[in-house]
Amino acid sequence: MLENTVANTRAEAAANRVEARTAKEQVDAANAEITRLKTEADNRERTAREAGNTELQATRRQLIDAELKAAAIQAGLTDLDLLPLIDKKAVSYDPATGTFTGISEAIAAGKTKKPDWFKPAAAPAAAPVRASTGSPLPPPAPGAAPPTTSVRDIPKTPEGKRAYEQQKKDALRSLGNQ
């Protein structure tokens, strides 16, 4: 009987050792899978970050190009096909402040190197002073009678009808005085 107990105990111990070995192999496989998944996630993150950085750099280059184009047009660049020939190595964008640096210097350097690319600076022309009468017609000349209002411009309301009648009376009265 003692021999049977010892044999059973040995069989149980052997089965436990096999079970422990299987469990250890499963833990090792799970750890290997975890490591593989972490590496894969890190690679995906790195790839996404690089793609984002590349896209961000392209967007910043577009911003710089747009600001440089606006400054060149304002400076009188004669042909926009010449814009890529302006050296913009010193131009940079500060995302923290949203400002560009070096644009005016790049334009000034372009004007110095190739002055024939730019129109000479002209004095700004004064805009003619124009009085607003609320009418789509141009303002009357000084001393002239105000322009007549088209019947189509009068609103289709009781107030508009009264205004029309009053304008009609005034117009007939002014014709009678002539």
FIKOLZA-1660 file (N, C-alpha, C; in steps of 0.1 Angstrom, whole numbers, plus 5000, padded with zeros to 4 digits):
% residues 178
   i   px   py   pz ch aa at
   1 5008 4989 5000  A  M  N
   1 5000 5000 5000  A  M CA
   1 5009 5013 5000  A  M  C
   2 5019 5013 5008  A  L  N
   2 5028 5024 5008  A  L CA
   2 5035 5025 4994  A  L  C
   3 5037 5014 4988  A  E  N
   3 5043 5015 4975  A  E CA
   3 5034 5021 4965  A  E  C
   4 5021 5018 4966  A  N  N
   4 5011 5024 4957  A  N CA
   4 5010 5039 4960  A  N  C
   5 5010 5043 4972  A  T  N
   5 5010 5057 4975  A  T CA
   5 5022 5064 4970  A  T  C
   6 5034 5058 4971  A  V  N
   6 5046 5065 4966  A  V CA
   6 5045 5065 4950  A  V  C
   7 5040 5055 4944  A  A  N
   7 5039 5054 4929  A  A CA
   7 5029 5065 4925  A  A  C
   8 5017 5066 4932  A  N  N
   8 5007 5076 4928  A  N CA
   8 5013 5090 4930  A  N  C
   9 5021 5092 4941  A  T  N
   9 5026 5105 4943  A  T CA
   9 5037 5109 4933  A  T  C
  10 5045 5099 4929  A  R  N
  10 5054 5101 4918  A  R CA
  10 5047 5104 4905  A  R  C
  11 5037 5098 4902  A  A  N
  11 5029 5100 4889  A  A CA
  11 5023 5114 4890  A  A  C
  12 5018 5118 4901  A  E  N
  12 5012 5131 4903  A  E CA
  12 5023 5142 4901  A  E  C
  13 5035 5139 4907  A  A  N
  13 5046 5149 4906  A  A CA
  13 5050 5150 4891  A  A  C
  14 5051 5139 4884  A  A  N
  14 5055 5139 4870  A  A CA
  14 5044 5147 4862  A  A  C
  15 5032 5145 4865  A  A  N
  15 5021 5152 4858  A  A CA
  15 5022 5167 4861  A  A  C
  16 5025 5171 4873  A  N  N
  16 5026 5185 4877  A  N CA
  16 5038 5191 4870  A  N  C
  17 5049 5183 4869  A  R  N
  17 5061 5189 4862  A  R CA
  17 5057 5192 4847  A  R  C
  18 5050 5182 4841  A  V  N
  18 5046 5184 4827  A  V CA
  18 5037 5197 4826  A  V  C
  19 5027 5198 4835  A  E  N
  19 5018 5209 4835  A  E CA
  19 5026 5222 4838  A  E  C
  20 5035 5222 4847  A  A  N
  20 5043 5234 4850  A  A CA
  20 5051 5238 4837  A  A  C
  21 5057 5228 4830  A  R  N
  21 5065 5231 4819  A  R CA
  21 5056 5237 4808  A  R  C
  22 5044 5231 4806  A  T  N
  22 5035 5237 4796  A  T CA
  22 5031 5251 4800  A  T  C
  23 5028 5253 4812  A  A  N
  23 5024 5267 4817  A  A CA
  23 5036 5277 4814  A  A  C
  24 5048 5272 4817  A  K  N
  24 5060 5281 4815  A  K CA
  24 5061 5284 4800  A  K  C
  25 5059 5274 4791  A  E  N
  25 5060 5276 4777  A  E CA
  25 5049 5286 4772  A  E  C
  26 5037 5285 4778  A  Q  N
  26 5027 5294 4775  A  Q CA
  26 5030 5309 4779  A  Q  C
  27 5035 5310 4791  A  V  N
  27 5039 5323 4796  A  V CA
  27 5050 5329 4787  A  V  C
  28 5060 5321 4784  A  D  N
  28 5071 5326 4775  A  D CA
  28 5065 5330 4761  A  D  C
  29 5056 5322 4756  A  A  N
  29 5050 5326 4743  A  A CA
  29 5042 5339 4744  A  A  C
  30 5035 5340 4755  A  A  N
  30 5027 5353 4757  A  A CA
  30 5036 5365 4759  A  A  C
  31 5047 5363 4766  A  N  N
  31 5057 5374 4767  A  N CA
  31 5063 5377 4754  A  N  C
  32 5066 5367 4746  A  A  N
  32 5072 5370 4732  A  A CA
  32 5062 5377 4724  A  A  C
  33 5049 5374 4725  A  E  N
  33 5038 5380 4717  A  E CA
  33 5037 5395 4722  A  E  C
  34 5038 5397 4735  A  I  N
  34 5037 5411 4740  A  I CA
  34 5049 5419 4735  A  I  C
  35 5060 5414 4735  A  T  N
  35 5072 5421 4730  A  T CA
  35 5071 5424 4715  A  T  C
  36 5066 5414 4707  A  R  N
  36 5064 5416 4693  A  R CA
  36 5053 5427 4691  A  R  C
  37 5042 5427 4698  A  L  N
  37 5032 5437 4697  A  L CA
  37 5037 5451 4701  A  L  C
  38 5045 5452 4711  A  K  N
  38 5050 5465 4715  A  K CA
  38 5060 5470 4705  A  K  C
  39 5068 5462 4699  A  T  N
  39 5077 5466 4688  A  T CA
  39 5069 5471 4676  A  T  C
  40 5059 5463 4673  A  E  N
  40 5050 5467 4661  A  E CA
  40 5043 5480 4664  A  E  C
  41 5038 5482 4676  A  A  N
  41 5032 5495 4679  A  A CA
  41 5042 5507 4679  A  A  C
  42 5054 5504 4684  A  D  N
  42 5064 5515 4683  A  D CA
  42 5068 5518 4669  A  D  C
  43 5069 5508 4660  A  N  N
  43 5072 5511 4646  A  N CA
  43 5060 5518 4640  A  N  C
  44 5048 5515 4643  A  R  N
  44 5037 5522 4637  A  R CA
  44 5037 5537 4642  A  R  C
  45 5039 5538 4655  A  E  N
  45 5039 5552 4660  A  E CA
  45 5050 5560 4654  A  E  C
  46 5062 5554 4652  A  R  N
  46 5073 5561 4646  A  R CA
  46 5070 5565 4631  A  R  C
  47 5064 5556 4624  A  T  N
  47 5060 5558 4610  A  T CA
  47 5050 5570 4609  A  T  C
  48 5040 5569 4618  A  A  N
  48 5030 5579 4618  A  A CA
  48 5036 5593 4622  A  A  C
  49 5045 5593 4632  A  R  N
  49 5051 5606 4636  A  R CA
  49 5059 5611 4624  A  R  C
  50 5067 5603 4617  A  E  N
  50 5075 5607 4606  A  E CA
  50 5066 5613 4595  A  E  C
  51 5055 5606 4592  A  A  N
  51 5046 5610 4582  A  A CA
  51 5040 5624 4586  A  A  C
  52 5036 5625 4599  A  G  N
  52 5030 5638 4604  A  G CA
  52 5041 5649 4603  A  G  C
  53 5053 5646 4606  A  N  N
  53 5064 5656 4606  A  N CA
  53 5066 5660 4591  A  N  C
  54 5066 5650 4582  A  T  N
  54 5067 5653 4568  A  T CA
  54 5056 5662 4563  A  T  C
  55 5044 5659 4567  A  E  N
  55 5032 5667 4563  A  E CA
  55 5033 5681 4569  A  E  C
  56 5037 5681 4582  A  L  N
  56 5038 5694 4589  A  L CA
  56 5049 5703 4582  A  L  C
  57 5060 5697 4578  A  Q  N
  57 5070 5705 4571  A  Q CA
  57 5065 5710 4557  A  Q  C
  58 5058 5701 4550  A  A  N
  58 5052 5705 4537  A  A CA
  58 5043 5717 4539  A  A  C
  59 5034 5716 4550  A  T  N
  59 5025 5727 4552  A  T CA
  59 5032 5740 4556  A  T  C
  60 5043 5739 4564  A  R  N
  60 5051 5751 4567  A  R CA
  60 5057 5757 4555  A  R  C
  61 5062 5748 4546  A  R  N
  61 5068 5753 4533  A  R CA
  61 5058 5760 4525  A  R  C
  62 5046 5755 4525  A  Q  N
  62 5035 5762 4517  A  Q CA
  62 5032 5775 4524  A  Q  C
  63 5031 5776 4537  A  L  N
  63 5029 5789 4544  A  L CA
  63 5040 5799 4540  A  L  C
  64 5052 5794 4541  A  I  N
  64 5064 5803 4538  A  I CA
  64 5063 5808 4523  A  I  C
  65 5059 5799 4514  A  D  N
  65 5058 5802 4500  A  D CA
  65 5047 5813 4498  A  D  C
  66 5036 5811 4505  A  A  N
  66 5025 5820 4504  A  A CA
  66 5028 5834 4509  A  A  C
  67 5035 5834 4521  A  E  N
  67 5039 5847 4526  A  E CA
  67 5049 5854 4517  A  E  C
  68 5059 5846 4512  A  L  N
  68 5069 5852 4503  A  L CA
  68 5062 5857 4490  A  L  C
  69 5053 5850 4485  A  K  N
  69 5045 5854 4473  A  K CA
  69 5038 5868 4476  A  K  C
  70 5031 5869 4487  A  A  N
  70 5024 5881 4491  A  A CA
  70 5034 5893 4492  A  A  C
  71 5045 5890 4498  A  A  N
  71 5055 5901 4500  A  A CA
  71 5062 5905 4487  A  A  C
  72 5064 5895 4478  A  A  N
  72 5070 5898 4465  A  A CA
  72 5060 5906 4456  A  A  C
  73 5048 5902 4457  A  I  N
  73 5038 5910 4449  A  I CA
  73 5037 5924 4454  A  I  C
  74 5037 5926 4467  A  Q  N
  74 5037 5939 4473  A  Q CA
  74 5049 5947 4470  A  Q  C
  75 5061 5940 4468  A  A  N
  75 5073 5947 4465  A  A CA
  75 5074 5950 4450  A  A  C
  76 5065 5944 4442  A  G  N
  76 5065 5948 4428  A  G CA
  76 5071 5937 4419  A  G  C
  77 5071 5925 4423  A  L  N
  77 5077 5914 4415  A  L CA
  77 5070 5914 4401  A  L  C
  78 5077 5915 4390  A  T  N
  78 5071 5917 4377  A  T CA
  78 5065 5904 4372  A  T  C
  79 5070 5892 4376  A  D  N
  79 5066 5880 4370  A  D CA
  79 5066 5869 4381  A  D  C
  80 5055 5863 4384  A  L  N
  80 5054 5853 4395  A  L CA
  80 5062 5841 4392  A  L  C
  81 5066 5839 4379  A  D  N
  81 5074 5827 4376  A  D CA
  81 5089 5829 4382  A  D  C
  82 5092 5841 4385  A  L  N
  82 5105 5844 4391  A  L CA
  82 5105 5841 4406  A  L  C
  83 5094 5839 4412  A  L  N
  83 5093 5837 4427  A  L CA
  83 5101 5825 4432  A  L  C
  84 5102 5814 4425  A  P  N
  84 5110 5803 4430  A  P CA
  84 5125 5806 4430  A  P  C
  85 5129 5816 4422  A  L  N
  85 5143 5820 4421  A  L CA
  85 5148 5829 4433  A  L  C
  86 5138 5833 4441  A  I  N
  86 5142 5841 4453  A  I CA
  86 5147 5832 4464  A  I  C
  87 5158 5835 4469  A  D  N
  87 5164 5826 4479  A  D CA
  87 5157 5827 4492  A  D  C
  88 5151 5816 4497  A  K  N
  88 5143 5816 4509  A  K CA
  88 5149 5807 4520  A  K  C
  89 5162 5805 4519  A  K  N
  89 5169 5797 4529  A  K CA
  89 5168 5803 4543  A  K  C
  90 5168 5816 4544  A  A  N
  90 5168 5823 4557  A  A CA
  90 5154 5825 4562  A  A  C
  91 5144 5822 4554  A  V  N
  91 5130 5824 4559  A  V CA
  91 5126 5812 4568  A  V  C
  92 5120 5816 4579  A  S  N
  92 5115 5805 4588  A  S CA
  92 5102 5809 4594  A  S  C
  93 5095 5799 4600  A  Y  N
  93 5082 5801 4606  A  Y CA
  93 5083 5797 4620  A  Y  C
  94 5078 5805 4629  A  D  N
  94 5078 5802 4644  A  D CA
  94 5064 5798 4647  A  D  C
  95 5061 5785 4650  A  P  N
  95 5048 5781 4652  A  P CA
  95 5042 5786 4666  A  P  C
  96 5051 5788 4675  A  A  N
  96 5047 5793 4688  A  A CA
  96 5041 5807 4688  A  A  C
  97 5046 5815 4679  A  T  N
  97 5041 5829 4678  A  T CA
  97 5033 5831 4665  A  T  C
  98 5034 5821 4656  A  G  N
  98 5027 5823 4643  A  G CA
  98 5033 5833 4634  A  G  C
  99 5046 5836 4635  A  T  N
  99 5052 5847 4628  A  T CA
  99 5063 5841 4618  A  T  C
 100 5066 5849 4608  A  F  N
 100 5076 5845 4598  A  F CA
 100 5088 5855 4600  A  F  C
 101 5100 5849 4598  A  T  N
 101 5111 5858 4599  A  T CA
 101 5119 5856 4586  A  T  C
 102 5126 5867 4582  A  G  N
 102 5135 5866 4570  A  G CA
 102 5128 5869 4557  A  G  C
 103 5115 5871 4557  A  I  N
 103 5108 5874 4544  A  I CA
 103 5112 5887 4538  A  I  C
 104 5112 5897 4546  A  S  N
 104 5116 5910 4540  A  S CA
 104 5130 5911 4536  A  S  C
 105 5139 5903 4543  A  E  N
 105 5153 5902 4540  A  E CA
 105 5155 5895 4527  A  E  C
 106 5147 5884 4525  A  A  N
 106 5148 5877 4512  A  A CA
 106 5143 5885 4500  A  A  C
 107 5133 5893 4502  A  I  N
 107 5128 5902 4491  A  I CA
 107 5138 5913 4489  A  I  C
 108 5144 5918 4499  A  A  N
 108 5154 5929 4498  A  A CA
 108 5166 5924 4490  A  A  C
 109 5170 5911 4494  A  A  N
 109 5182 5905 4487  A  A CA
 109 5179 5903 4473  A  A  C
 110 5166 5898 4470  A  G  N
 110 5162 5896 4456  A  G CA
 110 5162 5909 4448  A  G  C
 111 5158 5920 4454  A  K  N
 111 5158 5933 4448  A  K CA
 111 5172 5938 4445  A  K  C
 112 5181 5935 4455  A  T  N
 112 5195 5939 4453  A  T CA
 112 5202 5932 4442  A  T  C
 113 5200 5918 4441  A  K  N
 113 5206 5910 4431  A  K CA
 113 5200 5912 4418  A  K  C
 114 5187 5913 4417  A  K  N
 114 5180 5913 4404  A  K CA
 114 5170 5925 4404  A  K  C
 115 5174 5937 4404  A  P  N
 115 5165 5948 4405  A  P CA
 115 5155 5948 4393  A  P  C
 116 5159 5943 4381  A  D  N
 116 5150 5943 4370  A  D CA
 116 5138 5934 4371  A  D  C
 117 5138 5925 4381  A  W  N
 117 5127 5916 4384  A  W CA
 117 5115 5924 4391  A  W  C
 118 5118 5936 4396  A  F  N
 118 5108 5943 4404  A  F CA
 118 5105 5956 4397  A  F  C
 119 5092 5960 4398  A  K  N
 119 5088 5973 4393  A  K CA
 119 5093 5984 4402  A  K  C
 120 5096 5996 4397  A  P  N
 120 5100 6006 4406  A  P CA
 120 5089 6010 4415  A  P  C
 121 5092 6014 4427  A  A  N
 121 5081 6018 4436  A  A CA
 121 5075 6031 4432  A  A  C
 122 5061 6031 4431  A  A  N
 122 5054 6043 4427  A  A CA
 122 5047 6049 4439  A  A  C
 123 5045 6061 4438  A  A  N
 123 5037 6068 4449  A  A CA
 123 5023 6063 4448  A  A  C
 124 5017 6060 4460  A  P  N
 124 5003 6055 4459  A  P CA
 124 4994 6067 4455  A  P  C
 125 4985 6063 4445  A  A  N
 125 4975 6073 4440  A  A CA
 125 4964 6075 4450  A  A  C
 126 4960 6088 4451  A  A  N
 126 4950 6091 4461  A  A CA
 126 4936 6087 4455  A  A  C
 127 4929 6080 4463  A  A  N
 127 4915 6076 4458  A  A CA
 127 4906 6088 4457  A  A  C
 128 4898 6088 4447  A  P  N
 128 4889 6100 4446  A  P CA
 128 4879 6099 4457  A  P  C
 129 4876 6111 4462  A  V  N
 129 4866 6112 4473  A  V CA
 129 4852 6111 4466  A  V  C
 130 4844 6102 4472  A  R  N
 130 4831 6100 4466  A  R CA
 130 4820 6101 4477  A  R  C
 131 4810 6109 4475  A  A  N
 131 4800 6110 4485  A  A CA
 131 4790 6099 4483  A  A  C
 132 4785 6093 4494  A  S  N
 132 4776 6082 4493  A  S CA
 132 4762 6088 4494  A  S  C
 133 4753 6086 4485  A  T  N
 133 4739 6091 4485  A  T CA
 133 4730 6080 4489  A  T  C
 134 4734 6067 4489  A  G  N
 134 4726 6056 4492  A  G CA
 134 4720 6051 4479  A  G  C
 135 4723 6058 4468  A  S  N
 135 4717 6054 4455  A  S CA
 135 4728 6046 4447  A  S  C
 136 4724 6037 4439  A  P  N
 136 4734 6030 4430  A  P CA
 136 4739 6039 4419  A  P  C
 137 4733 6051 4417  A  L  N
 137 4738 6060 4407  A  L CA
 137 4749 6068 4413  A  L  C
 138 4758 6074 4404  A  P  N
 138 4769 6082 4408  A  P CA
 138 4763 6095 4415  A  P  C
 139 4771 6101 4424  A  P  N
 139 4766 6113 4430  A  P CA
 139 4765 6124 4420  A  P  C
 140 4756 6134 4422  A  P  N
 140 4754 6145 4412  A  P CA
 140 4766 6154 4412  A  P  C
 141 4768 6161 4401  A  A  N
 141 4778 6171 4400  A  A CA
 141 4774 6182 4409  A  A  C
 142 4784 6190 4414  A  P  N
 142 4781 6201 4423  A  P CA
 142 4772 6211 4416  A  P  C
 143 4761 6215 4422  A  G  N
 143 4751 6225 4416  A  G CA
 143 4741 6218 4407  A  G  C
 144 4742 6206 4404  A  A  N
 144 4732 6199 4395  A  A CA
 144 4721 6193 4403  A  A  C
 145 4710 6191 4397  A  A  N
 145 4699 6185 4404  A  A CA
 145 4702 6171 4407  A  A  C
 146 4696 6166 4418  A  P  N
 146 4699 6152 4422  A  P CA
 146 4693 6142 4412  A  P  C
 147 4698 6131 4410  A  P  N
 147 4693 6121 4400  A  P CA
 147 4679 6116 4405  A  P  C
 148 4671 6114 4395  A  T  N
 148 4658 6108 4398  A  T CA
 148 4659 6094 4402  A  T  C
 149 4650 6089 4411  A  T  N
 149 4650 6076 4415  A  T CA
 149 4641 6068 4406  A  T  C
 150 4646 6056 4403  A  S  N
 150 4638 6047 4394  A  S CA
 150 4626 6042 4403  A  S  C
 151 4614 6040 4396  A  V  N
 151 4603 6035 4403  A  V CA
 151 4606 6021 4408  A  V  C
 152 4615 6014 4402  A  R  N
 152 4618 6000 4407  A  R CA
 152 4625 6001 4420  A  R  C
 153 4632 6012 4423  A  D  N
 153 4639 6013 4436  A  D CA
 153 4630 6016 4448  A  D  C
 154 4618 6020 4445  A  I  N
 154 4608 6023 4456  A  I CA
 154 4603 6010 4462  A  I  C
 155 4603 6009 4475  A  P  N
 155 4598 5996 4481  A  P CA
 155 4583 5995 4480  A  P  C
 156 4578 5983 4479  A  K  N
 156 4564 5981 4477  A  K CA
 156 4557 5980 4490  A  K  C
 157 4558 5991 4497  A  T  N
 157 4551 5992 4511  A  T CA
 157 4543 6005 4511  A  T  C
 158 4534 6006 4520  A  P  N
 158 4526 6019 4521  A  P CA
 158 4535 6031 4522  A  P  C
 159 4546 6030 4529  A  E  N
 159 4555 6042 4530  A  E CA
 159 4562 6044 4517  A  E  C
 160 4565 6034 4510  A  G  N
 160 4571 6035 4497  A  G CA
 160 4562 6042 4487  A  G  C
 161 4549 6038 4487  A  K  N
 161 4539 6044 4479  A  K CA
 161 4537 6059 4482  A  K  C
 162 4537 6062 4495  A  R  N
 162 4536 6076 4498  A  R CA
 162 4548 6084 4493  A  R  C
 163 4560 6078 4495  A  A  N
 163 4572 6085 4490  A  A CA
 163 4571 6087 4475  A  A  C
 164 4566 6077 4468  A  Y  N
 164 4565 6078 4453  A  Y CA
 164 4556 6089 4449  A  Y  C
 165 4544 6090 4456  A  E  N
 165 4535 6100 4453  A  E CA
 165 4541 6114 4456  A  E  C
 166 4548 6115 4467  A  Q  N
 166 4554 6128 4470  A  Q CA
 166 4565 6132 4460  A  Q  C
 167 4573 6122 4455  A  Q  N
 167 4583 6125 4445  A  Q CA
 167 4576 6129 4432  A  Q  C
 168 4565 6123 4429  A  K  N
 168 4558 6126 4416  A  K CA
 168 4553 6140 4417  A  K  C
 169 4547 6144 4429  A  K  N
 169 4542 6158 4430  A  K CA
 169 4553 6168 4429  A  K  C
 170 4564 6165 4436  A  D  N
 170 4576 6174 4435  A  D CA
 170 4581 6175 4421  A  D  C
 171 4582 6164 4414  A  A  N
 171 4587 6165 4400  A  A CA
 171 4577 6173 4391  A  A  C
 172 4564 6171 4393  A  L  N
 172 4554 6179 4385  A  L CA
 172 4555 6193 4388  A  L  C
 173 4557 6196 4401  A  R  N
 173 4558 6210 4405  A  R CA
 173 4570 6216 4400  A  R  C
 174 4581 6209 4399  A  S  N
 174 4594 6215 4394  A  S CA
 174 4593 6217 4379  A  S  C
 175 4585 6209 4372  A  L  N
 175 4583 6211 4358  A  L CA
 175 4574 6223 4355  A  L  C
 176 4565 6225 4364  A  G  N
 176 4556 6237 4362  A  G CA
 176 4563 6250 4365  A  G  C
 177 4574 6250 4373  A  N  N
 177 4582 6262 4376  A  N CA
 177 4591 6265 4365  A  N  C
 178 4593 6257 4355  A  Q  N
 178 4603 6259 4345  A  Q CA
 178 4598 6268 4334  A  Q  C
% end
